[in-house]
Amino acid sequence: MAAVTHFPDFEYSALEVFKYMYILKDFTLMLNDGDIVKFTPDDEDAFKKWLDDNGVQNIREEKDWVVK
């Protein structure tokens, strides 16, 4: 089953989102065009699942993502 490309109240499609990271309910997303957007969904677990189901990369899962 294909993932839904739009999430309620989020103005961008999953195809426009390149990477994301989140802290508690606040998501910071990098779009494919390089813009950075913030989004606070009503249901953060559902939003994270939507991102993951659409193959959007979670920055925190990248090797060496933290600068020391």
mmCIF file of the N, C-alpha and C atoms, coordinates in Angstrom:
data_MODEL
# 
_entry.id   MODEL 
# 
loop_
_atom_site.group_PDB 
_atom_site.id 
_atom_site.type_symbol 
_atom_site.label_atom_id 
_atom_site.label_alt_id 
_atom_site.label_comp_id 
_atom_site.label_asym_id 
_atom_site.label_entity_id 
_atom_site.label_seq_id 
_atom_site.pdbx_PDB_ins_code 
_atom_site.Cartn_x 
_atom_site.Cartn_y 
_atom_site.Cartn_z 
_atom_site.occupancy 
_atom_site.B_iso_or_equiv 
_atom_site.pdbx_formal_charge 
_atom_site.auth_seq_id 
_atom_site.auth_comp_id 
_atom_site.auth_asym_id 
_atom_site.auth_atom_id 
_atom_site.pdbx_PDB_model_num 
ATOM 1   N N  . MET A 1 1  ? 0.835  -1.181 0.000  1.00 0.00 ? 1  MET A N  1 
ATOM 2   C CA . MET A 1 1  ? 0.000  0.000  0.000  1.00 0.00 ? 1  MET A CA 1 
ATOM 3   C C  . MET A 1 1  ? 0.886  1.253  0.000  1.00 0.00 ? 1  MET A C  1 
ATOM 4   N N  . ALA A 1 2  ? 0.590  2.177  -0.863 1.00 0.00 ? 2  ALA A N  1 
ATOM 5   C CA . ALA A 1 2  ? 1.376  3.399  -0.978 1.00 0.00 ? 2  ALA A CA 1 
ATOM 6   C C  . ALA A 1 2  ? 1.067  4.350  0.172  1.00 0.00 ? 2  ALA A C  1 
ATOM 7   N N  . ALA A 1 3  ? 2.074  5.084  0.604  1.00 0.00 ? 3  ALA A N  1 
ATOM 8   C CA . ALA A 1 3  ? 1.896  6.063  1.673  1.00 0.00 ? 3  ALA A CA 1 
ATOM 9   C C  . ALA A 1 3  ? 1.127  7.273  1.145  1.00 0.00 ? 3  ALA A C  1 
ATOM 10  N N  . VAL A 1 4  ? 0.384  7.907  2.018  1.00 0.00 ? 4  VAL A N  1 
ATOM 11  C CA . VAL A 1 4  ? -0.348 9.132  1.684  1.00 0.00 ? 4  VAL A CA 1 
ATOM 12  C C  . VAL A 1 4  ? 0.670  10.255 1.549  1.00 0.00 ? 4  VAL A C  1 
ATOM 13  N N  . THR A 1 5  ? 0.559  11.063 0.493  1.00 0.00 ? 5  THR A N  1 
ATOM 14  C CA . THR A 1 5  ? 1.588  12.081 0.253  1.00 0.00 ? 5  THR A CA 1 
ATOM 15  C C  . THR A 1 5  ? 1.366  13.381 1.008  1.00 0.00 ? 5  THR A C  1 
ATOM 16  N N  . HIS A 1 6  ? 0.169  13.610 1.545  1.00 0.00 ? 6  HIS A N  1 
ATOM 17  C CA . HIS A 1 6  ? -0.096 14.845 2.305  1.00 0.00 ? 6  HIS A CA 1 
ATOM 18  C C  . HIS A 1 6  ? -0.557 14.510 3.718  1.00 0.00 ? 6  HIS A C  1 
ATOM 19  N N  . PHE A 1 7  ? -0.113 15.326 4.662  1.00 0.00 ? 7  PHE A N  1 
ATOM 20  C CA . PHE A 1 7  ? -0.504 15.168 6.064  1.00 0.00 ? 7  PHE A CA 1 
ATOM 21  C C  . PHE A 1 7  ? -1.424 16.334 6.424  1.00 0.00 ? 7  PHE A C  1 
ATOM 22  N N  . PRO A 1 8  ? -2.496 16.076 7.183  1.00 0.00 ? 8  PRO A N  1 
ATOM 23  C CA . PRO A 1 8  ? -3.440 17.150 7.534  1.00 0.00 ? 8  PRO A CA 1 
ATOM 24  C C  . PRO A 1 8  ? -2.752 18.365 8.168  1.00 0.00 ? 8  PRO A C  1 
ATOM 25  N N  . ASP A 1 9  ? -3.104 19.545 7.681  1.00 0.00 ? 9  ASP A N  1 
ATOM 26  C CA . ASP A 1 9  ? -2.615 20.836 8.181  1.00 0.00 ? 9  ASP A CA 1 
ATOM 27  C C  . ASP A 1 9  ? -1.139 21.125 7.884  1.00 0.00 ? 9  ASP A C  1 
ATOM 28  N N  . PHE A 1 10 ? -0.470 20.250 7.146  1.00 0.00 ? 10 PHE A N  1 
ATOM 29  C CA . PHE A 1 10 ? 0.917  20.486 6.735  1.00 0.00 ? 10 PHE A CA 1 
ATOM 30  C C  . PHE A 1 10 ? 0.887  20.860 5.261  1.00 0.00 ? 10 PHE A C  1 
ATOM 31  N N  . GLU A 1 11 ? 1.430  22.015 4.920  1.00 0.00 ? 11 GLU A N  1 
ATOM 32  C CA . GLU A 1 11 ? 1.242  22.561 3.574  1.00 0.00 ? 11 GLU A CA 1 
ATOM 33  C C  . GLU A 1 11 ? 2.101  21.933 2.486  1.00 0.00 ? 11 GLU A C  1 
ATOM 34  N N  . TYR A 1 12 ? 3.050  21.088 2.859  1.00 0.00 ? 12 TYR A N  1 
ATOM 35  C CA . TYR A 1 12 ? 3.944  20.488 1.877  1.00 0.00 ? 12 TYR A CA 1 
ATOM 36  C C  . TYR A 1 12 ? 3.632  19.008 1.686  1.00 0.00 ? 12 TYR A C  1 
ATOM 37  N N  . SER A 1 13 ? 3.915  18.502 0.500  1.00 0.00 ? 13 SER A N  1 
ATOM 38  C CA . SER A 1 13 ? 3.760  17.063 0.276  1.00 0.00 ? 13 SER A CA 1 
ATOM 39  C C  . SER A 1 13 ? 5.028  16.362 0.763  1.00 0.00 ? 13 SER A C  1 
ATOM 40  N N  . ALA A 1 14 ? 4.923  15.074 0.987  1.00 0.00 ? 14 ALA A N  1 
ATOM 41  C CA . ALA A 1 14 ? 6.089  14.301 1.420  1.00 0.00 ? 14 ALA A CA 1 
ATOM 42  C C  . ALA A 1 14 ? 7.197  14.366 0.381  1.00 0.00 ? 14 ALA A C  1 
ATOM 43  N N  . LEU A 1 15 ? 6.841  14.508 -0.880 1.00 0.00 ? 15 LEU A N  1 
ATOM 44  C CA . LEU A 1 15 ? 7.838  14.569 -1.947 1.00 0.00 ? 15 LEU A CA 1 
ATOM 45  C C  . LEU A 1 15 ? 8.699  15.828 -1.868 1.00 0.00 ? 15 LEU A C  1 
ATOM 46  N N  . GLU A 1 16 ? 8.224  16.851 -1.159 1.00 0.00 ? 16 GLU A N  1 
ATOM 47  C CA . GLU A 1 16 ? 8.959  18.103 -1.024 1.00 0.00 ? 16 GLU A CA 1 
ATOM 48  C C  . GLU A 1 16 ? 9.909  18.110 0.180  1.00 0.00 ? 16 GLU A C  1 
ATOM 49  N N  . VAL A 1 17 ? 9.780  17.120 1.072  1.00 0.00 ? 17 VAL A N  1 
ATOM 50  C CA . VAL A 1 17 ? 10.558 17.104 2.318  1.00 0.00 ? 17 VAL A CA 1 
ATOM 51  C C  . VAL A 1 17 ? 11.776 16.194 2.139  1.00 0.00 ? 17 VAL A C  1 
ATOM 52  N N  . PHE A 1 18 ? 12.965 16.747 2.399  1.00 0.00 ? 18 PHE A N  1 
ATOM 53  C CA . PHE A 1 18 ? 14.223 16.013 2.224  1.00 0.00 ? 18 PHE A CA 1 
ATOM 54  C C  . PHE A 1 18 ? 14.650 15.318 3.516  1.00 0.00 ? 18 PHE A C  1 
ATOM 55  N N  . LYS A 1 19 ? 14.704 16.063 4.624  1.00 0.00 ? 19 LYS A N  1 
ATOM 56  C CA . LYS A 1 19 ? 15.151 15.537 5.913  1.00 0.00 ? 19 LYS A CA 1 
ATOM 57  C C  . LYS A 1 19 ? 14.354 16.192 7.031  1.00 0.00 ? 19 LYS A C  1 
ATOM 58  N N  . TYR A 1 20 ? 14.385 15.554 8.194  1.00 0.00 ? 20 TYR A N  1 
ATOM 59  C CA . TYR A 1 20 ? 13.719 16.152 9.354  1.00 0.00 ? 20 TYR A CA 1 
ATOM 60  C C  . TYR A 1 20 ? 14.432 15.769 10.640 1.00 0.00 ? 20 TYR A C  1 
ATOM 61  N N  . MET A 1 21 ? 14.150 16.556 11.661 1.00 0.00 ? 21 MET A N  1 
ATOM 62  C CA . MET A 1 21 ? 14.509 16.207 13.028 1.00 0.00 ? 21 MET A CA 1 
ATOM 63  C C  . MET A 1 21 ? 13.425 16.779 13.929 1.00 0.00 ? 21 MET A C  1 
ATOM 64  N N  . TYR A 1 22 ? 13.297 16.225 15.118 1.00 0.00 ? 22 TYR A N  1 
ATOM 65  C CA . TYR A 1 22 ? 12.257 16.718 16.016 1.00 0.00 ? 22 TYR A CA 1 
ATOM 66  C C  . TYR A 1 22 ? 12.693 16.625 17.467 1.00 0.00 ? 22 TYR A C  1 
ATOM 67  N N  . ILE A 1 23 ? 12.123 17.512 18.250 1.00 0.00 ? 23 ILE A N  1 
ATOM 68  C CA . ILE A 1 23 ? 12.292 17.519 19.697 1.00 0.00 ? 23 ILE A CA 1 
ATOM 69  C C  . ILE A 1 23 ? 10.898 17.683 20.272 1.00 0.00 ? 23 ILE A C  1 
ATOM 70  N N  . LEU A 1 24 ? 10.487 16.676 21.035 1.00 0.00 ? 24 LEU A N  1 
ATOM 71  C CA . LEU A 1 24 ? 9.133  16.630 21.581 1.00 0.00 ? 24 LEU A CA 1 
ATOM 72  C C  . LEU A 1 24 ? 8.121  16.770 20.445 1.00 0.00 ? 24 LEU A C  1 
ATOM 73  N N  . LYS A 1 25 ? 7.334  17.828 20.402 1.00 0.00 ? 25 LYS A N  1 
ATOM 74  C CA . LYS A 1 25 ? 6.314  17.984 19.363 1.00 0.00 ? 25 LYS A CA 1 
ATOM 75  C C  . LYS A 1 25 ? 6.772  18.836 18.189 1.00 0.00 ? 25 LYS A C  1 
ATOM 76  N N  . ASP A 1 26 ? 7.927  19.453 18.281 1.00 0.00 ? 26 ASP A N  1 
ATOM 77  C CA . ASP A 1 26 ? 8.369  20.408 17.273 1.00 0.00 ? 26 ASP A CA 1 
ATOM 78  C C  . ASP A 1 26 ? 9.278  19.752 16.233 1.00 0.00 ? 26 ASP A C  1 
ATOM 79  N N  . PHE A 1 27 ? 8.862  19.830 14.982 1.00 0.00 ? 27 PHE A N  1 
ATOM 80  C CA . PHE A 1 27 ? 9.624  19.267 13.869 1.00 0.00 ? 27 PHE A CA 1 
ATOM 81  C C  . PHE A 1 27 ? 10.296 20.393 13.090 1.00 0.00 ? 27 PHE A C  1 
ATOM 82  N N  . THR A 1 28 ? 11.543 20.184 12.723 1.00 0.00 ? 28 THR A N  1 
ATOM 83  C CA . THR A 1 28 ? 12.273 21.065 11.823 1.00 0.00 ? 28 THR A CA 1 
ATOM 84  C C  . THR A 1 28 ? 12.535 20.238 10.573 1.00 0.00 ? 28 THR A C  1 
ATOM 85  N N  . LEU A 1 29 ? 12.103 20.767 9.430  1.00 0.00 ? 29 LEU A N  1 
ATOM 86  C CA . LEU A 1 29 ? 12.186 20.005 8.193  1.00 0.00 ? 29 LEU A CA 1 
ATOM 87  C C  . LEU A 1 29 ? 12.964 20.778 7.138  1.00 0.00 ? 29 LEU A C  1 
ATOM 88  N N  . MET A 1 30 ? 13.835 20.084 6.429  1.00 0.00 ? 30 MET A N  1 
ATOM 89  C CA . MET A 1 30 ? 14.542 20.675 5.300  1.00 0.00 ? 30 MET A CA 1 
ATOM 90  C C  . MET A 1 30 ? 13.826 20.213 4.034  1.00 0.00 ? 30 MET A C  1 
ATOM 91  N N  . LEU A 1 31 ? 13.415 21.182 3.235  1.00 0.00 ? 31 LEU A N  1 
ATOM 92  C CA . LEU A 1 31 ? 12.754 20.863 1.981  1.00 0.00 ? 31 LEU A CA 1 
ATOM 93  C C  . LEU A 1 31 ? 13.792 20.602 0.898  1.00 0.00 ? 31 LEU A C  1 
ATOM 94  N N  . ASN A 1 32 ? 13.369 19.987 -0.178 1.00 0.00 ? 32 ASN A N  1 
ATOM 95  C CA . ASN A 1 32 ? 14.277 19.685 -1.287 1.00 0.00 ? 32 ASN A CA 1 
ATOM 96  C C  . ASN A 1 32 ? 14.910 20.935 -1.889 1.00 0.00 ? 32 ASN A C  1 
ATOM 97  N N  . ASP A 1 33 ? 14.222 22.078 -1.771 1.00 0.00 ? 33 ASP A N  1 
ATOM 98  C CA . ASP A 1 33 ? 14.782 23.321 -2.325 1.00 0.00 ? 33 ASP A CA 1 
ATOM 99  C C  . ASP A 1 33 ? 15.726 24.028 -1.356 1.00 0.00 ? 33 ASP A C  1 
ATOM 100 N N  . GLY A 1 34 ? 15.979 23.405 -0.184 1.00 0.00 ? 34 GLY A N  1 
ATOM 101 C CA . GLY A 1 34 ? 16.904 23.964 0.793  1.00 0.00 ? 34 GLY A CA 1 
ATOM 102 C C  . GLY A 1 34 ? 16.251 24.800 1.877  1.00 0.00 ? 34 GLY A C  1 
ATOM 103 N N  . ASP A 1 35 ? 14.968 25.148 1.705  1.00 0.00 ? 35 ASP A N  1 
ATOM 104 C CA . ASP A 1 35 ? 14.269 25.915 2.742  1.00 0.00 ? 35 ASP A CA 1 
ATOM 105 C C  . ASP A 1 35 ? 14.094 25.065 3.992  1.00 0.00 ? 35 ASP A C  1 
ATOM 106 N N  . ILE A 1 36 ? 14.077 25.734 5.136  1.00 0.00 ? 36 ILE A N  1 
ATOM 107 C CA . ILE A 1 36 ? 13.835 25.086 6.423  1.00 0.00 ? 36 ILE A CA 1 
ATOM 108 C C  . ILE A 1 36 ? 12.474 25.557 6.916  1.00 0.00 ? 36 ILE A C  1 
ATOM 109 N N  . VAL A 1 37 ? 11.626 24.600 7.334  1.00 0.00 ? 37 VAL A N  1 
ATOM 110 C CA . VAL A 1 37 ? 10.312 24.945 7.867  1.00 0.00 ? 37 VAL A CA 1 
ATOM 111 C C  . VAL A 1 37 ? 10.130 24.251 9.214  1.00 0.00 ? 37 VAL A C  1 
ATOM 112 N N  . LYS A 1 38 ? 9.300  24.866 10.030 1.00 0.00 ? 38 LYS A N  1 
ATOM 113 C CA . LYS A 1 38 ? 8.949  24.300 11.342 1.00 0.00 ? 38 LYS A CA 1 
ATOM 114 C C  . LYS A 1 38 ? 7.486  23.882 11.294 1.00 0.00 ? 38 LYS A C  1 
ATOM 115 N N  . PHE A 1 39 ? 7.168  22.803 12.023 1.00 0.00 ? 39 PHE A N  1 
ATOM 116 C CA . PHE A 1 39 ? 5.786  22.329 12.082 1.00 0.00 ? 39 PHE A CA 1 
ATOM 117 C C  . PHE A 1 39 ? 5.569  21.650 13.418 1.00 0.00 ? 39 PHE A C  1 
ATOM 118 N N  . THR A 1 40 ? 4.448  21.965 14.048 1.00 0.00 ? 40 THR A N  1 
ATOM 119 C CA . THR A 1 40 ? 4.060  21.322 15.301 1.00 0.00 ? 40 THR A CA 1 
ATOM 120 C C  . THR A 1 40 ? 2.711  20.643 15.078 1.00 0.00 ? 40 THR A C  1 
ATOM 121 N N  . PRO A 1 41 ? 2.733  19.342 14.824 1.00 0.00 ? 41 PRO A N  1 
ATOM 122 C CA . PRO A 1 41 ? 1.479  18.625 14.564 1.00 0.00 ? 41 PRO A CA 1 
ATOM 123 C C  . PRO A 1 41 ? 0.699  18.369 15.849 1.00 0.00 ? 41 PRO A C  1 
ATOM 124 N N  . ASP A 1 42 ? -0.587 18.136 15.700 1.00 0.00 ? 42 ASP A N  1 
ATOM 125 C CA . ASP A 1 42 ? -1.410 17.754 16.853 1.00 0.00 ? 42 ASP A CA 1 
ATOM 126 C C  . ASP A 1 42 ? -1.019 16.367 17.355 1.00 0.00 ? 42 ASP A C  1 
ATOM 127 N N  . ASP A 1 43 ? -0.623 15.493 16.436 1.00 0.00 ? 43 ASP A N  1 
ATOM 128 C CA . ASP A 1 43 ? -0.236 14.124 16.782 1.00 0.00 ? 43 ASP A CA 1 
ATOM 129 C C  . ASP A 1 43 ? 1.170  13.866 16.237 1.00 0.00 ? 43 ASP A C  1 
ATOM 130 N N  . GLU A 1 44 ? 2.165  14.079 17.081 1.00 0.00 ? 44 GLU A N  1 
ATOM 131 C CA . GLU A 1 44 ? 3.552  13.962 16.623 1.00 0.00 ? 44 GLU A CA 1 
ATOM 132 C C  . GLU A 1 44 ? 3.922  12.544 16.195 1.00 0.00 ? 44 GLU A C  1 
ATOM 133 N N  . ASP A 1 45 ? 3.346  11.539 16.852 1.00 0.00 ? 45 ASP A N  1 
ATOM 134 C CA . ASP A 1 45 ? 3.644  10.159 16.461 1.00 0.00 ? 45 ASP A CA 1 
ATOM 135 C C  . ASP A 1 45 ? 3.124  9.857  15.059 1.00 0.00 ? 45 ASP A C  1 
ATOM 136 N N  . ALA A 1 46 ? 1.925  10.327 14.751 1.00 0.00 ? 46 ALA A N  1 
ATOM 137 C CA . ALA A 1 46 ? 1.348  10.113 13.423 1.00 0.00 ? 46 ALA A CA 1 
ATOM 138 C C  . ALA A 1 46 ? 2.140  10.867 12.361 1.00 0.00 ? 46 ALA A C  1 
ATOM 139 N N  . PHE A 1 47 ? 2.603  12.078 12.683 1.00 0.00 ? 47 PHE A N  1 
ATOM 140 C CA . PHE A 1 47 ? 3.390  12.854 11.722 1.00 0.00 ? 47 PHE A CA 1 
ATOM 141 C C  . PHE A 1 47 ? 4.737  12.186 11.463 1.00 0.00 ? 47 PHE A C  1 
ATOM 142 N N  . LYS A 1 48 ? 5.410  11.723 12.519 1.00 0.00 ? 48 LYS A N  1 
ATOM 143 C CA . LYS A 1 48 ? 6.683  11.023 12.349 1.00 0.00 ? 48 LYS A CA 1 
ATOM 144 C C  . LYS A 1 48 ? 6.485  9.758  11.513 1.00 0.00 ? 48 LYS A C  1 
ATOM 145 N N  . LYS A 1 49 ? 5.435  9.016  11.781 1.00 0.00 ? 49 LYS A N  1 
ATOM 146 C CA . LYS A 1 49 ? 5.148  7.803  11.007 1.00 0.00 ? 49 LYS A CA 1 
ATOM 147 C C  . LYS A 1 49 ? 4.919  8.151  9.546  1.00 0.00 ? 49 LYS A C  1 
ATOM 148 N N  . TRP A 1 50 ? 4.184  9.235  9.291  1.00 0.00 ? 50 TRP A N  1 
ATOM 149 C CA . TRP A 1 50 ? 3.928  9.678  7.916  1.00 0.00 ? 50 TRP A CA 1 
ATOM 150 C C  . TRP A 1 50 ? 5.246  9.994  7.209  1.00 0.00 ? 50 TRP A C  1 
ATOM 151 N N  . LEU A 1 51 ? 6.137  10.726 7.888  1.00 0.00 ? 51 LEU A N  1 
ATOM 152 C CA . LEU A 1 51 ? 7.444  11.033 7.302  1.00 0.00 ? 51 LEU A CA 1 
ATOM 153 C C  . LEU A 1 51 ? 8.221  9.751  7.007  1.00 0.00 ? 51 LEU A C  1 
ATOM 154 N N  . ASP A 1 52 ? 8.283  8.863  7.987  1.00 0.00 ? 52 ASP A N  1 
ATOM 155 C CA . ASP A 1 52 ? 9.024  7.610  7.830  1.00 0.00 ? 52 ASP A CA 1 
ATOM 156 C C  . ASP A 1 52 ? 8.426  6.744  6.716  1.00 0.00 ? 52 ASP A C  1 
ATOM 157 N N  . ASP A 1 53 ? 7.107  6.651  6.688  1.00 0.00 ? 53 ASP A N  1 
ATOM 158 C CA . ASP A 1 53 ? 6.437  5.842  5.654  1.00 0.00 ? 53 ASP A CA 1 
ATOM 159 C C  . ASP A 1 53 ? 6.694  6.375  4.252  1.00 0.00 ? 53 ASP A C  1 
ATOM 160 N N  . ASN A 1 54 ? 6.974  7.678  4.153  1.00 0.00 ? 54 ASN A N  1 
ATOM 161 C CA . ASN A 1 54 ? 7.256  8.295  2.858  1.00 0.00 ? 54 ASN A CA 1 
ATOM 162 C C  . ASN A 1 54 ? 8.748  8.369  2.557  1.00 0.00 ? 54 ASN A C  1 
ATOM 163 N N  . GLY A 1 55 ? 9.560  7.749  3.394  1.00 0.00 ? 55 GLY A N  1 
ATOM 164 C CA . GLY A 1 55 ? 10.993 7.666  3.135  1.00 0.00 ? 55 GLY A CA 1 
ATOM 165 C C  . GLY A 1 55 ? 11.769 8.947  3.382  1.00 0.00 ? 55 GLY A C  1 
ATOM 166 N N  . VAL A 1 56 ? 11.200 9.857  4.190  1.00 0.00 ? 56 VAL A N  1 
ATOM 167 C CA . VAL A 1 56 ? 11.917 11.093 4.522  1.00 0.00 ? 56 VAL A CA 1 
ATOM 168 C C  . VAL A 1 56 ? 12.979 10.748 5.560  1.00 0.00 ? 56 VAL A C  1 
ATOM 169 N N  . GLN A 1 57 ? 14.178 11.245 5.348  1.00 0.00 ? 57 GLN A N  1 
ATOM 170 C CA . GLN A 1 57 ? 15.323 10.899 6.177  1.00 0.00 ? 57 GLN A CA 1 
ATOM 171 C C  . GLN A 1 57 ? 15.284 11.619 7.523  1.00 0.00 ? 57 GLN A C  1 
ATOM 172 N N  . ASN A 1 58 ? 15.415 10.855 8.602  1.00 0.00 ? 58 ASN A N  1 
ATOM 173 C CA . ASN A 1 58 ? 15.517 11.397 9.955  1.00 0.00 ? 58 ASN A CA 1 
ATOM 174 C C  . ASN A 1 58 ? 16.988 11.732 10.209 1.00 0.00 ? 58 ASN A C  1 
ATOM 175 N N  . ILE A 1 59 ? 17.292 13.004 10.373 1.00 0.00 ? 59 ILE A N  1 
ATOM 176 C CA . ILE A 1 59 ? 18.679 13.442 10.541 1.00 0.00 ? 59 ILE A CA 1 
ATOM 177 C C  . ILE A 1 59 ? 19.342 12.746 11.727 1.00 0.00 ? 59 ILE A C  1 
ATOM 178 N N  . ARG A 1 60 ? 18.615 12.505 12.780 1.00 0.00 ? 60 ARG A N  1 
ATOM 179 C CA . ARG A 1 60 ? 19.202 11.895 13.980 1.00 0.00 ? 60 ARG A CA 1 
ATOM 180 C C  . ARG A 1 60 ? 19.638 10.446 13.748 1.00 0.00 ? 60 ARG A C  1 
ATOM 181 N N  . GLU A 1 61 ? 19.174 9.839  12.681 1.00 0.00 ? 61 GLU A N  1 
ATOM 182 C CA . GLU A 1 61 ? 19.577 8.465  12.388 1.00 0.00 ? 61 GLU A CA 1 
ATOM 183 C C  . GLU A 1 61 ? 20.789 8.403  11.465 1.00 0.00 ? 61 GLU A C  1 
ATOM 184 N N  . GLU A 1 62 ? 21.284 9.565  11.027 1.00 0.00 ? 62 GLU A N  1 
ATOM 185 C CA . GLU A 1 62 ? 22.475 9.605  10.185 1.00 0.00 ? 62 GLU A CA 1 
ATOM 186 C C  . GLU A 1 62 ? 23.712 9.377  11.046 1.00 0.00 ? 62 GLU A C  1 
ATOM 187 N N  . LYS A 1 63 ? 24.685 8.692  10.487 1.00 0.00 ? 63 LYS A N  1 
ATOM 188 C CA . LYS A 1 63 ? 25.958 8.470  11.187 1.00 0.00 ? 63 LYS A CA 1 
ATOM 189 C C  . LYS A 1 63 ? 26.665 9.818  11.355 1.00 0.00 ? 63 LYS A C  1 
ATOM 190 N N  . ASP A 1 64 ? 27.173 10.059 12.535 1.00 0.00 ? 64 ASP A N  1 
ATOM 191 C CA . ASP A 1 64 ? 27.937 11.282 12.837 1.00 0.00 ? 64 ASP A CA 1 
ATOM 192 C C  . ASP A 1 64 ? 27.140 12.557 12.626 1.00 0.00 ? 64 ASP A C  1 
ATOM 193 N N  . TRP A 1 65 ? 25.848 12.557 12.911 1.00 0.00 ? 65 TRP A N  1 
ATOM 194 C CA . TRP A 1 65 ? 25.038 13.755 12.712 1.00 0.00 ? 65 TRP A CA 1 
ATOM 195 C C  . TRP A 1 65 ? 25.340 14.829 13.751 1.00 0.00 ? 65 TRP A C  1 
ATOM 196 N N  . VAL A 1 66 ? 25.896 14.457 14.891 1.00 0.00 ? 66 VAL A N  1 
ATOM 197 C CA . VAL A 1 66 ? 26.205 15.431 15.933 1.00 0.00 ? 66 VAL A CA 1 
ATOM 198 C C  . VAL A 1 66 ? 27.616 15.952 15.711 1.00 0.00 ? 66 VAL A C  1 
ATOM 199 N N  . VAL A 1 67 ? 27.769 17.263 15.713 1.00 0.00 ? 67 VAL A N  1 
ATOM 200 C CA . VAL A 1 67 ? 29.072 17.888 15.582 1.00 0.00 ? 67 VAL A CA 1 
ATOM 201 C C  . VAL A 1 67 ? 29.700 17.968 16.968 1.00 0.00 ? 67 VAL A C  1 
ATOM 202 N N  . LYS A 1 68 ? 30.923 17.500 17.092 1.00 0.00 ? 68 LYS A N  1 
ATOM 203 C CA . LYS A 1 68 ? 31.594 17.497 18.402 1.00 0.00 ? 68 LYS A CA 1 
ATOM 204 C C  . LYS A 1 68 ? 32.561 18.653 18.516 1.00 0.00 ? 68 LYS A C  1 
# 
